[in-house]
Amino acid sequence: MDKLPAQMTAIAISKPGGPEVLVPEQRPVPKPGPNEILIKVEAAGVNRPDVLQRMGLYAVPPGASDLPGLEVAGEVVALGEGVTKRKIGDKVMSLVAGGGYAEYCLTHESHAMSVPKGFSMTEAGAVAETLMTVWHNVFERGGLKPGETLLIHGGSSGIGTMAIQMAKAHGAKVFVTVGGQDKVDACLKLGADAAINYKTEDFVARTKALTDGVGVDVILDMVGG
């Protein structure tokens, strides 16, 4: 591995505003602390919190980087003390606590996943945030089991489309609510068992009809919070 540079190019937010306030600047290459890895970034995902942060509507959590970017894909180039799950040269995709819009980014080793075989780094850079959000909320907290039914509000969103595919792969039945016929068609194509246009249908009545009055087992609602 080549010696790491002292400086890197990062994309910072010069002031609240539109995309034009994103500006390149030089920053020191961060050094990994205990259980952290340093990733040489090949791709970074763009998520709604990045946009809100750029607009001045999202406060950076204490201790997090002031740079936007919550998910990246790239190569592990340095290890902090105590790292056991990763090694130099690993190709990973990871959640990060900000700082993804840069040439190098830190993350805890437990937040990094190996890039799946057949994935480009660009594809991998747009997976971690939605995948882990769905996994934690639908499967760890919601406890969705094969054969159960999941209702997703906002089914055509990034999280919604990921949830459709993960729940179907898990053997669940999936209903979604969306706000247009084009979104209905897209969700059905992804595998949803039913897609309800809430602008033209009562989703409560339709869901009861689809389940013979029983209702669903788990609801994923990123619209209401």
C-alpha positions in Angstrom: 0.0 0.0 0.0 1.4 3.4 -1.0 2.0 5.9 1.7 -1.1 7.9 2.5 -1.1 11.7 1.7 -1.3 14.2 4.4 -4.1 16.2 2.7 -7.2 15.2 0.7 -9.9 16.9 -1.3 -13.3 17.0 0.4 -16.7 18.5 -0.6 -17.7 21.0 2.1 -20.8 23.1 2.6 -19.8 26.8 2.3 -23.2 28.1 3.6 -26.8 27.0 3.6 -28.3 26.8 0.1 -28.6 24.9 -3.1 -26.1 22.6 -4.8 -23.9 25.5 -5.7 -22.8 25.9 -2.0 -21.0 22.5 -2.2 -17.3 23.4 -2.7 -14.1 21.4 -2.8 -11.5 22.2 -0.2 -8.4 20.6 1.3 -8.6 18.8 4.6 -6.2 16.6 6.5 -6.6 12.9 5.9 -8.2 11.5 9.0 -6.4 9.0 11.2 -8.3 6.0 12.5 -8.9 5.6 16.2 -9.5 2.4 18.1 -11.7 0.0 16.1 -11.9 2.4 13.2 -10.8 1.8 9.6 -9.9 4.4 7.0 -11.5 4.0 3.6 -10.2 5.4 0.3 -13.6 6.4 -1.1 -14.5 5.3 -4.6 -18.2 6.2 -4.4 -20.5 8.0 -1.9 -24.2 7.8 -1.8 -26.5 10.9 -1.7 -29.2 10.7 0.9 -31.9 13.1 2.1 -30.0 14.1 5.3 -27.2 15.3 3.0 -29.6 17.6 1.2 -31.1 18.9 4.4 -27.7 19.5 5.9 -26.7 21.5 2.8 -29.9 23.6 3.2 -29.1 24.2 6.8 -32.0 22.1 8.1 -30.0 19.2 9.6 -27.8 19.6 12.6 -24.6 17.4 12.5 -24.6 15.1 15.5 -22.0 15.8 18.2 -18.7 14.3 17.3 -19.6 13.7 13.7 -17.8 15.1 10.7 -19.2 18.4 9.4 -18.8 17.1 5.8 -21.9 15.5 4.2 -22.0 11.9 3.2 -23.5 9.0 5.2 -22.5 6.0 3.1 -19.5 5.1 1.0 -17.8 2.3 -0.9 -14.1 1.9 -1.3 -10.9 0.2 -0.2 -9.6 -0.1 3.4 -6.2 1.7 3.5 -5.5 2.0 7.3 -6.5 0.3 10.5 -6.9 1.7 14.0 -5.9 -0.1 17.1 -7.9 -3.2 17.9 -9.4 -3.8 14.4 -10.0 -7.5 13.8 -12.8 -7.7 11.3 -11.0 -5.9 8.4 -7.6 -5.8 6.7 -5.8 -3.5 4.4 -7.0 -3.9 0.8 -10.6 -5.0 1.7 -13.3 -3.7 -0.6 -16.1 -2.5 1.6 -19.3 -0.5 1.7 -20.2 1.2 4.9 -22.3 3.5 6.9 -20.4 6.6 8.1 -21.1 9.3 10.6 -20.7 12.0 8.0 -17.6 12.8 6.0 -18.4 10.6 3.0 -18.0 13.4 0.5 -14.2 13.1 0.6 -11.3 11.1 -0.8 -10.8 9.4 2.6 -13.4 8.6 5.3 -13.4 6.9 8.7 -15.9 4.4 10.0 -16.1 1.9 12.8 -15.1 -1.6 11.6 -18.5 -3.0 12.6 -20.3 -0.7 10.2 -18.4 -1.9 7.1 -19.6 -4.8 4.9 -17.8 -6.6 2.1 -18.9 -5.4 -1.4 -21.1 -8.2 -2.8 -19.7 -10.1 -5.8 -20.9 -8.6 -9.0 -21.5 -5.1 -7.6 -19.7 -2.1 -9.0 -18.3 0.3 -6.4 -20.9 2.9 -7.6 -23.7 0.4 -6.8 -22.1 -0.5 -3.5 -21.9 3.2 -2.5 -25.7 3.5 -2.6 -26.6 0.4 -0.6 -25.5 0.6 3.1 -27.8 3.4 4.3 -31.1 2.0 3.0 -30.2 -1.7 3.6 -29.2 -1.2 7.3 -32.2 1.1 7.9 -34.6 -1.6 6.6 -32.7 -4.4 8.4 -32.8 -2.7 11.8 -36.3 -1.4 11.7 -38.2 -4.2 9.8 -36.3 -7.3 11.0 -34.5 -6.4 14.2 -37.1 -4.1 15.7 -40.2 -5.2 13.8 -39.3 -8.9 13.9 -40.8 -9.6 10.5 -41.0 -13.4 9.8 -41.5 -15.4 6.7 -45.2 -15.7 5.9 -46.1 -12.4 7.7 -47.3 -9.2 6.0 -45.5 -5.9 5.8 -47.1 -2.6 5.0 -44.7 0.1 3.7 -45.7 3.7 3.5 -43.7 5.5 0.8 -43.0 2.3 -1.1 -41.3 4.0 -4.0 -38.7 5.8 -1.9 -35.2 4.5 -1.5 -36.0 2.8 1.8 -39.3 1.6 0.5 -37.9 -0.1 -2.6 -35.1 -1.7 -0.5 -37.8 -2.9 2.0 -39.9 -4.5 -0.8 -37.0 -6.5 -2.1 -35.7 -7.6 1.3 -39.1 -8.5 2.7 -39.9 -10.6 -0.4 -36.5 -12.3 -0.2 -37.4 -13.1 3.4 -40.6 -14.8 2.4 -43.1 -12.1 3.5 -46.1 -10.6 1.8 -45.7 -6.9 1.0 -48.2 -4.1 0.6 -47.2 -0.5 -0.1 -48.8 2.9 -0.3 -47.7 5.4 -2.9 -48.9 8.7 -4.5 -49.2 8.0 -8.2 -49.9 5.3 -10.8 -46.3 5.3 -12.0 -45.2 4.5 -8.5 -47.8 1.8 -8.2 -46.4 0.2 -11.4 -42.8 0.5 -10.2 -43.5 -1.1 -6.8 -45.4 -4.0 -8.4 -42.5 -4.6 -10.8 -40.1 -4.8 -7.8 -42.3 -7.5 -6.3 -44.9 -5.9 -4.0 -48.0 -8.0 -3.7 -50.2 -4.9 -3.7 -49.6 -1.2 -4.3 -52.2 1.3 -3.0 -52.5 4.8 -4.4 -53.5 6.7 -1.3 -54.7 9.6 -3.4 -57.4 7.5 -4.9 -58.0 4.7 -2.4 -58.5 4.4 1.3 -55.4 2.4 2.2 -56.9 1.2 5.6 -60.0 -0.2 3.9 -57.9 -1.8 1.1 -55.5 -3.3 3.5 -58.3 -4.8 5.5 -59.8 -6.2 2.3 -56.5 -7.7 1.3 -56.1 -9.5 4.7 -59.7 -10.5 5.2 -60.0 -8.0 8.0 -57.0 -9.2 9.9 -54.5 -6.4 9.1 -50.8 -6.5 8.7 -48.0 -7.8 11.1 -45.5 -5.0 10.6 -45.7 -1.4 9.3 -42.7 0.6 8.1 -43.6 4.3 8.1 -40.7 6.6 7.2 -43.3 9.2 6.2 -44.8 9.8 9.7 -41.4 9.2 11.4 
